[in-house]
Amino acid sequence: MLLSTILASIGAFLLVGGALLLIDPGAPKHEAIKTGGLAGGAIVALYALWLNDRRRKVEEARQELESQRIEHDRSRVADERFARAVELLGHETAQVRVGAMHALAGLAKSRAEYTQTVLDILCAYLRQPYRKTKNDPEEIELEVRLTSQRLIEDLLPRLEEKNPPIYDLNLTKAHLEFMDLSYRQVGDLYMRVAHFEDSNSFHHMKIHGHFYVTEATMNGRFHMHHTEIAGKAWFSRFTARGIALFTETKFGGETKFTGSTWADVKADGCAFAVKADLPEAWRN
């Protein structure tokens, strides 16, 4: 290619210079030589531009391949970390399980494609059978569960974030104690047949999907005031033995209370987009 360019440049020099001398024999020879030289130089310049462009494309292709290799390695390492952490969630030592949870949360923060899966796993841990009693020898297990709850909270987008990724939570049959999702956003929030102990906070939330606490039981305090639920909100057969706070909560979809019982409710300022058959405790 280089030889062809040199020959083309010489040819352009001779052709242009010779043509000028034939057209105007009286013209100064140095002008014809200069013009021919410019024509030949233009050929060389075009070749240089083409060569630089080719080198740039080759370098871009090399960088793209390198980026793909690096990303592949990162994905492989992330997959290995994920698999190892999930395996350690079944470890007999509480500290190891806590470490595994933090490893999963860290992975979810660094690689967004893992976030929903990690949330599903943390929720699944809370759905494992658990019963708290006085002088519980498994008090350490409670700390592990509280860690799982805190990490779930930490992975959810805050209320003030605009157009954040929305994640679903399935806490069906979970034992929840001091769960705090206040000032967070979620998609669907399922807590069917869950058991709420002490105090649990779901206030100042934006629930973009549905909210289900059917057949759940609550002891203590249930904070769900100043929350917006876009989809359905079903409290069917929900048993509330403590105080439930729903002040100024907005229900955007169908709301059901069939078979629910309420010891004490604060629901002033609630808004229902769809007319609901409210229990007596909600009307007082």
GIWOCOR-V494873 format. One line per field, one symbol per residue. ss: DSSP state (H for helix, E for strand, C for the rest). phi: phi as a letter, one per 40 degrees, with the letter a starting at -180 (. if undefined). psi: psi as a letter, one per 20 degrees, with the letter a starting at -180 (. if undefined). Layout:
BEGIN
ss: ???
phi: ???
psi: ???
END
This chain:
BEGIN
ss: CHHHHHHHHHHHHHHHHHHHHHHCCCCCHHHHHHHHHHHHHHHHHHHHHHHHHHHHHHHHHHHHHHHHHHHHHHHHHHHHHHHHHHHHCCCCCHHHHHHHHHHHHHHHHHCHHHHHHHHHHHHHHHCCCCCCCCCCCCHHHHHHHHHHHHHHHHHCCECCCCCCCCCCEECCCCEEECCECCCEEECCEECCCCEEECEEECCCCEECCCEECCCCEECCEEECCCCEECCCEECCCCEEEEEEECCCCEECCCEECCCCEEEEEECCCCEECCCCCCCHHHHC
phi: .ccccccccccccccccccccccbdccdccccccccccccccccccccccccccccccccccccccccccccccccccccccccccccccccccccccccccccccccccbdccdcccccccccccccdabcbcfccbdccccccccdccccdcccccccccfccbbcbbbdgccbagcbbcfbbbccbbbcfcbbbgbbbbcfbbbcbbbbbcgcbbbhbbcbcfbbbcccbbbdfcbbcbcbbbdfcbbcbcbbbdgcbbcabbbcgcbbcbdbcccdcccc
psi: hgghggghggghggggghghhhgnhiqphhggggghhhghhhggghgggggggggghggghghghgghgghggggggghggggggghiijqhpghggghhghggghghhhohiighggggghghgiiqpppprqkoikhhhghghhggghhgghiqqrhipplrqpqqpokpjqopokpojqkrprdpoplqkropqdpppkrlroohcqopkpkrqppcqookqkqpohbqopkpkpooiappokpkqpoiapppjpjqqpgppokpjqpohppqnprhhii.
END
